[in-house]
Amino acid sequence: MGHRLLKVNEGIRKVLSATIAEEGLKDPRVGFVTVTGVETTPDLRQARVYVSVLGDERQREVTLQALEASRGYLQAQINATLRMKRTPQLQFLYDDTLDHALRIQSALKREAAVLGEEPHEIPVPGMDDVGLRTEDAGETAGASGRPPGDDGESDT
């Protein structure tokens, strides 16, 4: 994705966030909405707008319908603010990333409750604190302080 397209996506996201959240749409069906991302096609004809809605599934559906009904007004706000040659056709989609994160977090909490707190390091028999086998620890540096196999004589 090019730099220009990233700037367009971010610009559209900011305009929509400001219009929906700060100015507020007059439609009472629009609940607490956060615009999480925008993906615009390279030809700038269409844009997928990902939104997160606070509430249950019914509230999400109602809010998405209200946003679809307000599409023309929102596109006009984008055109007025960004002054684009072509304003993309908006398509609103529910962003379920937060739902997945909450589901994973609750699963991890359940597992922690069932299994208990696990130690950070699992001790292995025959290993000391630095990870060497205890019988190899003496061989790494002999009595002379030289590595094994080094008898102190040079080859030259």
Short mmCIF file of the C-alpha atoms (twelve columns), coordinates in Angstrom:
data_MODEL
# 
_entry.id   MODEL 
# 
loop_
_atom_site.group_PDB 
_atom_site.id 
_atom_site.type_symbol 
_atom_site.label_atom_id 
_atom_site.label_alt_id 
_atom_site.label_comp_id 
_atom_site.label_asym_id 
_atom_site.label_seq_id 
_atom_site.Cartn_x 
_atom_site.Cartn_y 
_atom_site.Cartn_z 
_atom_site.pdbx_PDB_model_num 
ATOM 1   C CA . MET A 1   0.000   0.000   0.000  1 
ATOM 2   C CA . GLY A 2   1.407   3.348   -1.017 1 
ATOM 3   C CA . HIS A 3   2.115   6.314   1.209  1 
ATOM 4   C CA . ARG A 4   -0.612  8.399   -0.458 1 
ATOM 5   C CA . LEU A 5   -3.246  5.735   0.116  1 
ATOM 6   C CA . LEU A 6   -2.248  5.455   3.782  1 
ATOM 7   C CA . LYS A 7   -2.658  9.223   4.157  1 
ATOM 8   C CA . VAL A 8   -6.081  9.088   2.480  1 
ATOM 9   C CA . ASN A 9   -7.178  6.237   4.763  1 
ATOM 10  C CA . GLU A 10  -6.050  8.112   7.866  1 
ATOM 11  C CA . GLY A 11  -7.674  11.339  6.675  1 
ATOM 12  C CA . ILE A 12  -11.001 9.603   6.063  1 
ATOM 13  C CA . ARG A 13  -10.798 7.904   9.462  1 
ATOM 14  C CA . LYS A 14  -10.195 11.220  11.220 1 
ATOM 15  C CA . VAL A 15  -13.040 12.989  9.418  1 
ATOM 16  C CA . LEU A 16  -15.482 10.159  10.115 1 
ATOM 17  C CA . SER A 17  -14.416 9.912   13.762 1 
ATOM 18  C CA . ALA A 18  -14.886 13.635  14.253 1 
ATOM 19  C CA . THR A 19  -18.213 13.703  12.441 1 
ATOM 20  C CA . ILE A 20  -19.685 10.673  14.223 1 
ATOM 21  C CA . ALA A 21  -18.282 11.122  17.718 1 
ATOM 22  C CA . GLU A 22  -17.678 14.836  18.229 1 
ATOM 23  C CA . GLU A 23  -20.341 16.476  16.070 1 
ATOM 24  C CA . GLY A 24  -22.652 13.520  16.471 1 
ATOM 25  C CA . LEU A 25  -25.097 12.307  13.908 1 
ATOM 26  C CA . LYS A 26  -28.679 13.294  14.567 1 
ATOM 27  C CA . ASP A 27  -29.820 9.694   14.134 1 
ATOM 28  C CA . PRO A 28  -30.735 8.304   17.574 1 
ATOM 29  C CA . ARG A 29  -29.908 4.780   16.399 1 
ATOM 30  C CA . VAL A 30  -26.192 5.591   16.344 1 
ATOM 31  C CA . GLY A 31  -24.745 4.404   19.622 1 
ATOM 32  C CA . PHE A 32  -21.225 4.728   20.924 1 
ATOM 33  C CA . VAL A 33  -19.143 4.201   17.762 1 
ATOM 34  C CA . THR A 34  -15.382 4.194   17.264 1 
ATOM 35  C CA . VAL A 35  -13.916 4.214   13.755 1 
ATOM 36  C CA . THR A 36  -11.053 1.732   14.030 1 
ATOM 37  C CA . GLY A 37  -9.797  1.732   10.464 1 
ATOM 38  C CA . VAL A 38  -10.381 2.548   6.820  1 
ATOM 39  C CA . GLU A 39  -9.262  0.604   3.752  1 
ATOM 40  C CA . THR A 40  -9.620  2.473   0.467  1 
ATOM 41  C CA . THR A 41  -9.260  0.812   -2.902 1 
ATOM 42  C CA . PRO A 42  -6.308  2.092   -4.991 1 
ATOM 43  C CA . ASP A 43  -8.688  3.828   -7.433 1 
ATOM 44  C CA . LEU A 44  -10.359 5.661   -4.484 1 
ATOM 45  C CA . ARG A 45  -13.832 4.560   -5.568 1 
ATOM 46  C CA . GLN A 46  -14.682 2.509   -2.477 1 
ATOM 47  C CA . ALA A 47  -13.683 2.546   1.176  1 
ATOM 48  C CA . ARG A 48  -14.348 -0.044  3.841  1 
ATOM 49  C CA . VAL A 49  -14.875 1.666   7.175  1 
ATOM 50  C CA . TYR A 50  -14.328 -0.578  10.205 1 
ATOM 51  C CA . VAL A 51  -16.219 0.469   13.308 1 
ATOM 52  C CA . SER A 52  -16.444 -0.816  16.849 1 
ATOM 53  C CA . VAL A 53  -19.801 -0.417  18.586 1 
ATOM 54  C CA . LEU A 54  -20.393 -0.554  22.313 1 
ATOM 55  C CA . GLY A 55  -23.349 -2.819  23.040 1 
ATOM 56  C CA . ASP A 56  -24.828 -6.154  22.135 1 
ATOM 57  C CA . GLU A 57  -25.293 -7.636  18.679 1 
ATOM 58  C CA . ARG A 58  -28.685 -5.979  18.186 1 
ATOM 59  C CA . GLN A 59  -27.198 -2.558  18.995 1 
ATOM 60  C CA . ARG A 60  -24.387 -3.212  16.491 1 
ATOM 61  C CA . GLU A 61  -26.843 -4.038  13.714 1 
ATOM 62  C CA . VAL A 62  -28.965 -0.955  14.416 1 
ATOM 63  C CA . THR A 63  -25.900 1.296   14.502 1 
ATOM 64  C CA . LEU A 64  -24.536 -0.136  11.231 1 
ATOM 65  C CA . GLN A 65  -27.920 0.456   9.579  1 
ATOM 66  C CA . ALA A 66  -27.926 4.056   10.823 1 
ATOM 67  C CA . LEU A 67  -24.409 4.604   9.511  1 
ATOM 68  C CA . GLU A 68  -25.433 3.194   6.121  1 
ATOM 69  C CA . ALA A 69  -28.404 5.592   6.105  1 
ATOM 70  C CA . SER A 70  -26.038 8.496   6.886  1 
ATOM 71  C CA . ARG A 71  -23.561 7.495   4.201  1 
ATOM 72  C CA . GLY A 72  -24.343 10.443  1.888  1 
ATOM 73  C CA . TYR A 73  -23.890 13.004  4.645  1 
ATOM 74  C CA . LEU A 74  -20.641 11.378  5.788  1 
ATOM 75  C CA . GLN A 75  -19.279 11.302  2.221  1 
ATOM 76  C CA . ALA A 76  -20.149 15.009  1.861  1 
ATOM 77  C CA . GLN A 77  -18.208 15.732  5.080  1 
ATOM 78  C CA . ILE A 78  -15.204 13.831  3.696  1 
ATOM 79  C CA . ASN A 79  -15.415 15.763  0.422  1 
ATOM 80  C CA . ALA A 80  -15.702 19.129  2.189  1 
ATOM 81  C CA . THR A 81  -12.820 18.435  4.553  1 
ATOM 82  C CA . LEU A 82  -10.337 16.543  2.388  1 
ATOM 83  C CA . ARG A 83  -11.243 18.127  -0.990 1 
ATOM 84  C CA . MET A 84  -10.659 14.962  -2.941 1 
ATOM 85  C CA . LYS A 85  -11.276 14.699  -6.673 1 
ATOM 86  C CA . ARG A 86  -13.270 11.530  -6.069 1 
ATOM 87  C CA . THR A 87  -14.924 10.728  -2.752 1 
ATOM 88  C CA . PRO A 88  -15.040 6.980   -2.113 1 
ATOM 89  C CA . GLN A 89  -18.296 5.107   -1.633 1 
ATOM 90  C CA . LEU A 90  -18.383 4.125   2.040  1 
ATOM 91  C CA . GLN A 91  -19.150 0.624   3.280  1 
ATOM 92  C CA . PHE A 92  -19.464 0.176   7.046  1 
ATOM 93  C CA . LEU A 93  -18.281 -3.082  8.600  1 
ATOM 94  C CA . TYR A 94  -18.149 -4.193  12.214 1 
ATOM 95  C CA . ASP A 95  -14.584 -4.635  13.521 1 
ATOM 96  C CA . ASP A 96  -14.600 -7.709  15.760 1 
ATOM 97  C CA . THR A 97  -10.942 -7.440  16.802 1 
ATOM 98  C CA . LEU A 98  -11.899 -6.308  20.301 1 
ATOM 99  C CA . ASP A 99  -14.307 -9.247  20.658 1 
ATOM 100 C CA . HIS A 100 -11.521 -11.683 19.741 1 
ATOM 101 C CA . ALA A 101 -9.120  -10.039 22.202 1 
ATOM 102 C CA . LEU A 102 -11.665 -10.225 25.037 1 
ATOM 103 C CA . ARG A 103 -12.398 -13.865 24.231 1 
ATOM 104 C CA . ILE A 104 -8.692  -14.741 24.297 1 
ATOM 105 C CA . GLN A 105 -8.191  -12.840 27.549 1 
ATOM 106 C CA . SER A 106 -11.067 -14.667 29.257 1 
ATOM 107 C CA . ALA A 107 -9.738  -18.024 28.014 1 
ATOM 108 C CA . LEU A 108 -6.305  -17.221 29.441 1 
ATOM 109 C CA . LYS A 109 -7.854  -16.258 32.778 1 
ATOM 110 C CA . ARG A 110 -9.821  -19.529 32.869 1 
ATOM 111 C CA . GLU A 111 -6.681  -21.519 32.114 1 
ATOM 112 C CA . ALA A 112 -4.723  -19.673 34.803 1 
ATOM 113 C CA . ALA A 113 -7.482  -20.416 37.332 1 
ATOM 114 C CA . VAL A 114 -7.525  -24.108 36.419 1 
ATOM 115 C CA . LEU A 115 -3.766  -24.638 36.139 1 
ATOM 116 C CA . GLY A 116 -2.613  -22.106 38.698 1 
ATOM 117 C CA . GLU A 117 0.405   -19.887 38.377 1 
ATOM 118 C CA . GLU A 118 3.182   -21.596 36.422 1 
ATOM 119 C CA . PRO A 119 6.811   -21.004 37.371 1 
ATOM 120 C CA . HIS A 120 8.703   -18.719 35.021 1 
ATOM 121 C CA . GLU A 121 11.471  -21.265 34.491 1 
ATOM 122 C CA . ILE A 122 11.018  -24.995 34.609 1 
ATOM 123 C CA . PRO A 123 13.927  -26.645 36.440 1 
ATOM 124 C CA . VAL A 124 15.533  -29.511 34.551 1 
ATOM 125 C CA . PRO A 125 17.378  -32.220 36.536 1 
ATOM 126 C CA . GLY A 126 21.121  -32.114 35.922 1 
ATOM 127 C CA . MET A 127 21.175  -28.416 34.959 1 
ATOM 128 C CA . ASP A 128 22.596  -25.634 37.123 1 
ATOM 129 C CA . ASP A 129 21.511  -21.980 37.139 1 
ATOM 130 C CA . VAL A 130 23.385  -20.938 33.978 1 
ATOM 131 C CA . GLY A 131 22.105  -23.816 31.880 1 
ATOM 132 C CA . LEU A 132 25.199  -26.041 31.889 1 
ATOM 133 C CA . ARG A 133 25.069  -29.650 32.931 1 
ATOM 134 C CA . THR A 134 26.671  -29.983 36.347 1 
ATOM 135 C CA . GLU A 135 29.085  -32.671 35.181 1 
ATOM 136 C CA . ASP A 136 30.194  -30.488 32.219 1 
ATOM 137 C CA . ALA A 137 30.738  -27.423 34.403 1 
ATOM 138 C CA . GLY A 138 34.088  -28.677 35.668 1 
ATOM 139 C CA . GLU A 139 35.310  -29.537 32.177 1 
ATOM 140 C CA . THR A 140 34.764  -26.115 30.654 1 
ATOM 141 C CA . ALA A 141 37.709  -24.635 32.494 1 
ATOM 142 C CA . GLY A 142 40.272  -27.056 33.900 1 
ATOM 143 C CA . ALA A 143 42.522  -26.480 36.877 1 
ATOM 144 C CA . SER A 144 44.825  -24.359 34.693 1 
ATOM 145 C CA . GLY A 145 41.924  -22.102 33.676 1 
ATOM 146 C CA . ARG A 146 42.325  -23.141 30.034 1 
ATOM 147 C CA . PRO A 147 39.595  -24.767 27.953 1 
ATOM 148 C CA . PRO A 148 39.676  -28.576 27.721 1 
ATOM 149 C CA . GLY A 149 42.154  -29.907 25.159 1 
ATOM 150 C CA . ASP A 150 44.408  -26.855 25.476 1 
ATOM 151 C CA . ASP A 151 47.616  -28.116 27.061 1 
ATOM 152 C CA . GLY A 152 49.337  -24.759 26.824 1 
ATOM 153 C CA . GLU A 153 51.686  -25.726 23.972 1 
ATOM 154 C CA . SER A 154 51.422  -23.714 20.803 1 
ATOM 155 C CA . ASP A 155 51.625  -25.218 17.325 1 
ATOM 156 C CA . THR A 156 54.062  -22.619 16.034 1 
# 
